[in-house]
Amino acid sequence: MLTLCENLTVHSIQSTREDEPLCCVRPSLSDLRFTGDPWVQDHDDGSSSVLLDNYRLTRVRTLPFDLPSLNRLFLDLRLAQLRRRMYRQLRARRRQALLLSSS
């Protein structure tokens, strides 16, 4: 009975067509589609966690004076994305206003 179950499992997993490659893309912490903010939280054991809102992404070894600079770096990355988006929208509005005023 066990061999029958094992054979069924093996055959159901195998596929006759070629496997299609999967393209895995990791999202960036500076991606504005995330609603939370990236930040670094200190632990007492000499390590820190990189968090996105309240979700822990990874744990890294840091020194206590690394935390402010890492948090500032994450904030700067995030704000740079927001600034670029805002300036792009302002330029598009100016172009529309110029086109409407010239016609």
C-alpha positions as CSV (number, residue, x, y, z in Angstrom):
1,M,0.0,0.0,0.0
2,L,2.9,2.4,0.8
3,T,4.5,1.8,-2.6
4,L,1.3,2.6,-4.4
5,C,1.0,5.9,-2.6
6,E,4.6,6.8,-3.2
7,N,4.3,6.0,-6.9
8,L,1.2,8.2,-7.2
9,T,2.9,11.1,-5.5
10,V,6.0,10.9,-7.7
11,H,3.9,10.7,-10.9
12,S,1.6,13.6,-9.9
13,I,4.6,15.9,-9.2
14,Q,6.4,15.2,-12.5
15,S,5.2,17.2,-15.5
16,T,5.4,16.2,-19.2
17,R,6.0,19.7,-20.5
18,E,9.2,21.8,-20.0
19,D,9.3,23.7,-16.8
20,E,9.0,27.5,-17.4
21,P,11.6,29.6,-15.6
22,L,10.3,31.7,-12.8
23,C,11.5,35.3,-12.7
24,C,11.7,36.3,-9.0
25,V,11.9,40.0,-8.3
26,R,12.4,41.3,-4.8
27,P,10.7,44.5,-3.9
28,S,12.9,47.4,-2.8
29,L,12.5,49.1,0.5
30,S,12.2,52.4,-1.3
31,D,9.2,51.1,-3.3
32,L,6.4,53.5,-2.6
33,R,3.7,50.8,-3.0
34,F,4.7,49.7,0.6
35,T,2.5,51.4,3.1
36,G,4.9,51.0,6.1
37,D,8.2,52.7,6.7
38,P,11.5,50.8,6.7
39,W,13.5,51.2,9.9
40,V,16.0,49.4,12.1
41,Q,15.3,48.2,15.6
42,D,18.0,47.5,18.1
43,H,18.3,44.3,20.2
44,D,20.3,43.8,23.4
45,D,22.4,41.0,22.0
46,G,24.4,43.1,19.5
47,S,22.0,42.6,16.6
48,S,19.3,44.6,14.9
49,S,16.3,43.9,12.8
50,V,15.4,45.6,9.5
51,L,11.6,46.1,9.7
52,L,9.0,47.3,7.2
53,D,6.3,48.7,9.4
54,N,6.0,46.0,12.0
55,Y,7.2,43.1,9.8
56,R,10.7,41.9,10.3
57,L,12.6,41.4,7.0
58,T,16.0,40.3,8.3
59,R,18.3,40.4,11.3
60,V,21.8,41.9,11.0
61,R,24.7,42.5,13.3
62,T,25.2,46.1,14.1
63,L,26.8,48.4,16.6
64,P,24.6,50.8,18.6
65,F,25.9,53.9,16.8
66,D,25.0,52.3,13.4
67,L,21.3,52.6,14.1
68,P,20.7,56.3,13.7
69,S,22.7,56.4,10.4
70,L,20.8,53.3,9.0
71,N,17.5,54.7,9.9
72,R,18.4,58.1,8.3
73,L,19.6,56.2,5.2
74,F,16.2,54.4,4.9
75,L,14.4,57.7,5.4
76,D,16.5,59.5,2.8
77,L,15.9,56.7,0.3
78,R,12.1,56.8,0.9
79,L,11.9,60.6,0.7
80,A,14.0,60.7,-2.5
81,Q,11.4,58.5,-4.2
82,L,8.6,60.8,-3.0
83,R,10.4,63.9,-4.1
84,R,11.0,62.5,-7.6
85,R,7.4,61.6,-7.9
86,M,6.2,65.0,-6.7
87,Y,8.6,66.9,-9.1
88,R,7.4,64.6,-12.0
89,Q,3.8,65.5,-11.3
90,L,4.6,69.2,-11.0
91,R,6.4,69.2,-14.4
92,A,3.5,67.4,-16.0
93,R,1.0,70.0,-14.6
94,R,3.2,72.9,-15.8
95,R,3.4,71.3,-19.3
96,Q,-0.4,71.0,-19.4
97,A,-0.9,74.6,-18.2
98,L,1.5,75.8,-20.9
99,L,-0.2,73.9,-23.6
100,L,-3.6,75.1,-22.5
101,S,-2.5,78.8,-22.3
102,S,-0.8,78.7,-25.8
103,S,-3.8,77.3,-27.6
